[in-house]
Amino acid sequence: MLIAISTSTPVSSVALLHDDMRAHAVLRRPHAHAEFLAPAIEFLMAQAGCEPGRLAGVAVDIGPGLFTGLRVGIATAKGLALVAGAAMATFTSLDLMAFGARHVSRLICPIVDARRSEVFWALYRSTPGGVAQLSAPRVSAPDAVVAELLAQPEEVLLLGDGVREHADAFTDIEHAVEAGPELSYPSAETVLELAARRFAQEEFSRPRDVHPLYLRRSDAEINWGGRRQRTGRR
């Protein structure tokens, strides 16, 4: 039995694979990761007639994305893995989004709203059975992303809530098109699909080695640093 979790964006999702049965639960509501996740996992396991101790693997989206959502999702995934003695697999939110668009011939550019007038993004290319990452995940201002994409001679598929949030910037790219809303967020179903492949190849992670991919400090850390600087504290 495998459990997959994605909470890096405003869309929280859980997916379960038990023998030949698959089930998933999704909630699109900001700031609701904690109240959704545990009941959703409990419900799916109950419907499948499973106990947490029977888990063989736990897979989780490690971001980049929302700080609170990532903490909730990764802490829950680690807890499940430790209770069951299960192996873990991790995937970045951008990898998951790109995989959903793996059948296109264009370059693939997932763009996640990072708030503070920034986005998380990376570039991918379709390969047989998946995608290849062409650039590491980065956090940038939308204009910086646009400048790099304009320098790309190839046609590009843009996807993610960052494209809509900063639509004025991305409309300047004539050789780019935007994907439909169904590709806007990473999905636990995609996590589950990729995790099943990885577990089959016996590629595992230990819970202690699983950490969020933040790319920058949280808003709380930034605000606290600014407050200390204004008051002259060290």
C-alpha positions in Angstrom: 0.0 0.0 0.0 1.3 3.4 -1.0 0.2 6.9 0.2 1.1 10.1 -1.7 0.7 13.7 -0.5 0.9 17.1 -2.1 0.4 20.3 -0.1 2.8 22.7 -1.7 0.1 24.9 -3.2 -3.4 26.1 -2.3 -4.6 22.7 -3.6 -4.1 19.9 -1.1 -4.4 16.3 -2.3 -3.9 12.7 -1.1 -3.8 9.6 -3.1 -3.7 5.9 -2.1 -2.8 2.7 -3.9 -3.8 -0.6 -2.4 -3.4 -3.7 -4.5 -5.4 -2.7 -7.6 -7.5 0.0 -5.9 -6.7 3.7 -6.3 -8.4 6.5 -4.5 -7.7 10.2 -4.0 -9.1 13.2 -2.2 -8.6 16.9 -3.2 -9.4 20.2 -1.6 -8.8 23.6 -3.2 -8.8 26.1 -0.3 -5.8 28.2 0.9 -4.6 27.7 4.4 -6.6 24.5 4.9 -3.8 21.9 4.6 -3.7 20.9 8.2 -7.5 20.5 8.7 -7.8 18.5 5.4 -4.8 16.2 5.4 -5.2 13.9 8.4 -9.0 13.3 7.9 -8.5 12.7 4.2 -5.8 10.1 4.8 -7.9 8.4 7.5 -11.0 8.4 5.2 -9.1 6.8 2.3 -7.5 4.2 4.5 -10.9 3.3 6.0 -12.5 3.0 2.6 -9.6 0.7 1.5 -9.8 -1.3 4.7 -6.2 -0.6 5.6 -4.2 0.3 8.7 -1.3 2.8 8.8 1.0 0.0 9.9 0.5 -1.8 6.6 2.0 1.1 4.5 4.8 0.0 2.3 5.7 3.4 1.0 5.0 7.1 1.5 5.6 9.7 -1.2 5.5 13.5 -0.8 5.7 16.7 -2.8 8.6 18.7 -1.2 8.0 22.0 -3.0 9.0 24.7 -3.7 5.7 26.2 -2.6 3.8 27.4 0.4 5.8 27.2 3.6 3.0 26.2 5.9 1.6 23.6 3.4 5.0 22.1 2.9 5.6 21.7 6.7 2.2 20.1 7.2 2.6 17.7 4.3 6.2 16.6 4.9 5.6 16.2 8.7 2.6 14.1 8.1 4.4 11.9 5.5 7.4 11.4 7.8 5.1 10.5 10.7 3.3 7.9 8.5 6.6 6.4 7.3 8.0 6.2 10.8 4.9 4.5 12.3 4.8 1.9 9.5 8.6 1.6 9.0 7.9 2.5 5.4 10.2 3.8 2.7 9.8 7.3 1.3 10.0 9.0 -2.1 10.2 12.7 -2.7 9.4 14.8 -5.8 9.5 18.6 -6.4 6.3 20.4 -7.2 7.8 21.6 -10.5 8.7 18.1 -11.5 5.2 16.9 -10.8 3.6 19.8 -12.9 6.0 19.2 -15.8 5.3 15.5 -15.8 1.6 16.3 -16.3 2.5 18.0 -19.6 5.0 15.4 -20.7 3.2 14.7 -24.0 3.8 18.1 -25.6 6.6 18.9 -28.0 7.3 22.4 -26.6 9.6 23.2 -23.7 7.7 23.0 -20.5 7.9 25.8 -17.9 5.9 25.2 -14.6 5.6 28.5 -12.7 4.3 28.6 -9.1 3.3 31.8 -7.4 5.8 32.4 -4.6 4.1 35.6 -3.3 6.2 38.7 -2.6 6.0 39.4 -6.4 8.1 36.3 -7.2 7.6 32.9 -8.7 9.2 29.4 -8.4 10.0 28.0 -11.8 12.2 25.6 -13.9 12.5 24.4 -17.5 11.8 20.9 -18.8 11.8 18.9 -22.0 9.6 15.8 -22.8 11.5 12.5 -22.9 10.2 9.0 -23.6 8.0 8.2 -20.5 8.6 11.4 -18.7 10.4 14.8 -18.6 14.0 15.9 -18.3 14.9 19.0 -16.2 16.9 21.6 -18.1 17.3 24.1 -15.3 17.2 23.8 -11.5 14.3 25.2 -9.6 14.7 28.9 -9.0 12.8 31.8 -7.4 12.7 34.9 -9.6 10.7 38.0 -10.3 8.3 37.4 -13.2 10.2 39.8 -15.5 13.4 37.8 -15.0 11.6 34.6 -16.1 10.2 36.4 -19.1 13.6 37.6 -20.1 15.0 34.1 -20.0 12.1 32.7 -21.9 12.3 35.4 -24.6 16.0 34.3 -25.1 14.7 30.7 -25.8 14.2 30.1 -29.5 11.9 27.2 -28.9 8.1 27.3 -28.3 7.2 27.1 -24.6 4.2 25.7 -22.7 3.6 27.8 -19.5 1.6 26.2 -16.6 0.9 27.0 -13.0 -0.9 29.6 -10.9 2.1 31.9 -11.2 1.3 32.5 -14.9 -2.2 33.7 -14.0 -1.1 35.7 -11.0 1.4 37.6 -13.2 -0.5 37.4 -16.5 0.6 40.9 -17.5 4.2 39.9 -17.6 3.8 36.6 -19.4 1.6 37.9 -22.3 4.7 39.4 -23.8 6.1 36.0 -24.8 4.8 35.4 -28.4 6.2 31.9 -28.7 4.6 30.7 -25.5 1.1 29.3 -24.8 -0.6 28.7 -21.4 -1.8 25.3 -20.4 -5.3 24.7 -19.2 -6.3 24.9 -15.5 -6.0 21.2 -15.0 -2.2 21.5 -15.1 -2.0 24.5 -12.8 -1.1 22.5 -9.6 0.9 19.4 -8.6 -1.3 16.4 -7.8 -1.0 13.6 -5.3 -2.1 11.3 -8.1 1.0 12.2 -10.1 3.1 11.7 -6.9 1.6 8.2 -6.6 2.3 7.3 -10.2 5.9 8.4 -10.0 6.4 6.8 -6.6 5.1 3.5 -7.8 7.8 3.5 -10.5 10.5 4.5 -8.0 9.6 2.0 -5.3 9.5 -0.8 -8.0 13.1 0.1 -8.8 13.9 0.1 -5.0 14.9 3.8 -5.0 14.0 4.9 -1.5 14.7 7.8 0.9 14.9 7.7 4.7 12.5 10.0 6.7 15.4 11.8 8.3 16.7 12.7 4.8 13.5 14.3 3.6 13.4 18.1 3.8 11.3 20.9 2.2 12.7 22.7 -0.9 12.1 26.3 0.2 14.5 28.2 -2.1 14.2 31.3 0.1 13.4 32.3 3.7 9.8 32.3 4.9 7.8 35.5 5.3 8.0 35.2 9.0 11.9 35.0 8.9 12.0 37.9 6.5 9.7 40.0 8.7 11.6 39.1 11.8 14.9 40.0 10.2 13.6 43.3 9.2 12.2 44.0 12.7 15.6 43.2 14.3 17.4 45.4 11.8 15.0 48.4 12.5 15.4 48.0 16.3 19.2 47.5 16.1 19.1 44.1 17.8 21.6 41.4 16.9 
